Amino acid sequence: MNGIGRRTLLQATAAAGLVRLTSPFIISARGDSPVRIGMVDPLTGAYAAPARNEVMGAQLAVARLNAKGGVLGRQVELLVEDSANDVGTGVQKARKLIERDNVSFMIGDVNSAIAQAIAQVTNEKGLLQIVSGGHTDPITGTDCKWNVYRVCNTTRMEANSVCDVLFKKYGPKWHFITPDYAFGHTLQSAIEANLKTLGGTVTGAELTPLGTSDFSAYLIKARSANPNVIILLVQGQDMVNCLKQIVQFGINKQIPVAGTQQELESLEALPPEARIGNWMFEWYWNQPDVPHLAEFVADIRKVNGGKVPTARHWFGFTSVMSFALAAAQANSIDSLKLAHALSDLELPPEVKLQPNKVFYRGGDHQLMLSAFVGEARAHGPQDPEDLFKVDRVVAGSDIAPPVADTGCTLHWPA
């Protein structure tokens, strides 16, 4: 990576014009008085792979919009900054985008703690933000804000989608390997609540720092607790490192391994023998008979070295397209008008790219997206990237807690 302070101007007028990511950078197209979108994501560090794919998905949305005239007749620019997986850096970059670059809309971050911190900034500035990939519950719960919406699931939605499956398959005693920050804490708490309802018990939890390369001490403790299953909640490169070591130590031969959120970025980075366990995906590319999906997959393949899109591509794409949909409905890019327009907005088929009704719930600004529950597999039966066997698809409204249970109380400006 080059220095944080450098920018490069990149032209993008169609999907074919998307380019490899550098950081920071601007995606733009010809036209006067462009609408600027800011995006902050950790393009370096443990979450670099999903972050880069979120940006690529946003790039595709910008290219498609500009090819059709932009937003309200104005071309769109995407300005991207690297949060470097650091809260202070993320906040600094968000302020820069708002105060110096005059963005009209903000997207980010993969890291829940950074996303939550950026939300404080956008709320202070009165700017619409869509959290593309940060899952911790308070963002659309106890810390919800009128100007903040979220595309990805809450951790409670993730837990609700898959815990019953894991309990029936593996048994009642669970041991956690948990990332030691906001996302991991709320996800483990949500799973424990489900496990208690099901009648299970927790044998222990290992809190691991982001960027952990050696999980051996945590895994030894987990194995000695003799659970029915080890629940992995780590993500990104940490998931890759942990699963590799589980297989290397033969722990999976003694104790099953599973979890909630799994991602194609992680499965692709693993050796075949380490693609194990039952999980949930927040979006999956292989969905027969879903309208417009084949076009999206083809467009991403063109700019992604032939690789299929992941949930992260869809998060970035949907974040930008949601802004455009709200702007068209409000006939404005004023943040307050956009926020009202997004409330209860249903995504059209060409954006949702999945079954079930997908909409932004007005009470807490959480997107009700489907959960894809199934099992990792070593090899795709037909396509080598089809590494997840989907057993069931659950509507978001069926796994989300009622608004009254989220702790969200929205306070709108006068």
Secondary structure, 3 states (H helix, E strand, C coil): CCCCCCCCEEECCCHHHCCCCCCCEEEECCCCCCEEEEEEECCCCCCHHHHHHHHHHHHHHHHHHHHCCCECCECEEEEEEECCCCHHHHHHHHHHHHHCCCCCEEECCCCHHHHHHHHHHHHHHCCCEEECCCCCHHHHCCCCCCCEEECCCCHHHHHHHHHHHHHHHHCCEEEEEEECCHHHHHHHHHHHHHHHHHCCEEEEEEEECCCCCCCHHHHHHHHHCCCCEEEECCCHHHHHHHHHHHHHCCHHHCCCEEECECCHHHHHHCCHHHCCCEEEECCCCCCCCCCCHHHHHHHHHHHCCCCCCCHHHHHHHHHHHHHHHHHHHHCCCCHHHHHHHHCCCECCHHHHCCCCCCEECCCCCEEECCEEEEEECCCCCCCCCCCEEEEEEECHHHHCCCHHHHCCCCCCCC
